[in-house]
Amino acid sequence: ELPGRSDPKVNVLRLVSDWLQDETNGRWVMVVDNVDDAETFFPSRKRQRDEADASVQTPLAMYLPQSRNGAVLITSRNKDAAARLAGGYCVLA
C-alpha cells in the first residue's frame, strides 16, 4: 500500500528507497542476499551505455536506503563485492 505505486511512470526502486528512508514510517530491516557479483549493483560504464533501460542507468546500489531507523544486512560469498556494497571492510568480533 505504498503511496504512488499505482503510477505507471513511477520509479518503484526510488519510491521504496525514499519510503524506507523516511523515519516516520518505522523501523525496518532489509536483507540483500547473495551479493556475489558487484556488477549487479555497480554496472560498468560500457554496460550502462549498451543498455537502453533507464533502471540500468542508475546503479542498483544507489537505491539501498540509508536511515538511522533501518538496517541493511548483506550476505555474500565474495568479500570484495560485499565490501564494495557496504562501503568498505568491517570485521565483526
Buried (B, 14 or more C-beta within 10 A) or exposed (E): EEEEEEEEEEBEBBBBBBBBBEEEBEEEEBEBEEBEEBEBBBBEEEEEEEEEEEEEEBBBBEBBBEBEBBEBEBEBEBEEBBBBBBEEEEEEE
